Amino acid sequence: MKDYKGISGAPCLTHGCSRCCHNTEMMLTREDVERIESLGYRDFYYESDGFLYLKNKNGKCVFLGEDGKCKIYEARPYGCRFYPYIYDYKRDQILLDDDCPYANEFSLQKPQALKNLVFMILKEREERIKRRMKNIKIELS
């Protein structure tokens, strides 16, 4: 995923929209975390049930500035780059999020990249859970 830039956020920038940055439940990859940490940020994510998520502060993404713009736009998480597209792996469908007021202005050029992202997140979760279980077994020994 390193070289993939995702879809253009131009509609967001054009309309000054940051709706998706409010009360976000954006999942992160390990690579997202490392990329953002390399900028000097810490304590911007949490883990729940093996998934990594962006934190919210006062009901908005920790990286949403007072000006309504992303402080880390060029390094933003992959999930943010694909939004408003969502991949439902259970039905193998790519959907547009109804919450995005400008969804019809986006174009997904590489749908397989979105699917790959979802599978990467699921694989990383599985690895975290396996490591946790292994550590529990060691502690019980």
C-alpha positions in Angstrom: 0.0 0.0 0.0 3.0 2.3 0.4 2.8 4.0 -3.0 -1.0 4.0 -3.3 -2.4 7.5 -2.7 -6.1 6.5 -2.7 -8.8 8.6 -4.2 -8.7 12.3 -4.5 -10.1 14.3 -1.5 -10.8 17.2 -3.9 -14.6 17.3 -3.2 -13.8 17.6 0.6 -11.4 20.4 0.0 -13.5 22.2 -2.6 -16.6 22.2 -0.3 -14.7 22.7 3.0 -16.4 19.5 4.3 -15.0 17.5 7.2 -18.2 15.6 8.2 -16.4 12.3 8.0 -13.9 13.6 10.6 -16.6 13.9 13.3 -17.2 11.0 15.5 -15.0 8.9 13.3 -14.5 5.2 13.7 -11.6 5.0 11.3 -9.6 1.8 11.4 -5.8 2.0 11.0 -3.2 -0.3 9.6 0.1 -0.8 11.3 1.7 1.1 8.4 -0.7 4.1 9.1 0.4 4.2 12.7 4.1 4.1 11.8 3.7 6.7 9.1 1.9 9.1 11.5 4.3 8.4 14.3 7.2 9.3 12.0 5.7 12.8 12.0 6.2 13.0 15.8 2.6 12.2 16.8 1.8 9.9 19.7 -1.3 8.8 21.5 -3.6 9.2 18.5 -5.0 5.7 18.3 -6.4 3.0 20.4 -7.0 -0.8 20.1 -10.3 -2.5 20.5 -11.0 -6.1 19.8 -7.7 -6.4 17.9 -8.5 -3.4 15.6 -6.6 -0.1 15.7 -8.8 3.1 15.5 -8.1 6.8 15.3 -9.0 8.6 18.5 -11.6 11.3 18.7 -11.2 14.4 20.8 -14.3 16.5 21.6 -16.3 14.5 19.0 -13.8 14.9 16.1 -10.7 13.2 14.8 -7.6 14.1 16.7 -6.1 15.4 13.5 -8.9 17.8 12.5 -7.7 21.3 13.0 -9.7 24.3 14.2 -9.8 25.4 10.5 -11.7 22.2 9.6 -8.7 20.8 7.7 -6.7 17.7 8.3 -3.4 18.4 10.0 -1.8 15.3 8.4 -3.6 15.3 5.1 -0.6 14.0 3.1 0.0 11.3 5.6 -3.6 10.5 6.5 -4.7 6.9 7.0 -5.5 4.8 4.0 -9.1 4.4 5.2 -9.4 8.2 5.0 -8.0 8.2 1.5 -10.7 5.8 0.3 -13.6 7.5 2.1 -16.5 7.8 1.2 -16.1 4.3 -0.3 -16.6 1.4 2.0 -15.9 -2.3 1.3 -18.4 -4.7 2.7 -16.3 -7.9 2.7 -19.2 -10.1 3.8 -21.2 -9.2 0.6 -18.1 -8.5 -1.5 -19.5 -5.0 -2.4 -18.1 -1.6 -2.5 -20.6 1.0 -1.2 -20.7 4.7 -0.9 -21.3 6.0 2.6 -24.7 7.8 2.7 -23.3 10.2 5.3 -21.1 11.9 2.8 -22.9 14.8 1.3 -20.6 14.9 -1.8 -20.3 11.1 -2.3 -21.4 11.4 -5.9 -18.4 13.6 -6.7 -15.9 10.9 -5.9 -14.5 8.3 -8.3 -12.8 5.1 -7.2 -10.1 4.2 -9.7 -8.7 1.1 -8.0 -11.5 -0.9 -6.3 -9.1 -3.8 -5.6 -6.9 -1.6 -3.6 -9.8 -0.9 -1.2 -10.5 -4.6 -0.9 -6.8 -5.2 -0.2 -6.9 -2.6 2.6 -9.8 -4.3 4.3 -8.1 -7.7 4.1 -4.9 -6.2 5.4 -6.7 -4.7 8.4 -8.4 -8.1 9.1 -5.1 -9.9 8.8 -3.3 -7.5 11.2 -6.1 -7.9 13.7 -5.8 -11.7 13.5 -2.0 -11.4 14.1 -2.5 -9.1 17.1 -5.0 -11.5 18.6 -2.7 -14.5 18.0 0.2 -12.7 19.7 -2.1 -11.8 22.6 -3.2 -15.4 23.0 0.4 -16.6 22.8 1.4 -14.1 25.6 -1.5 -15.3 27.7 -0.3 -18.9 27.3 3.2 -18.0 28.3 2.0 -16.1 31.4 -0.1 -19.2 32.4 2.8 -21.6 32.1 
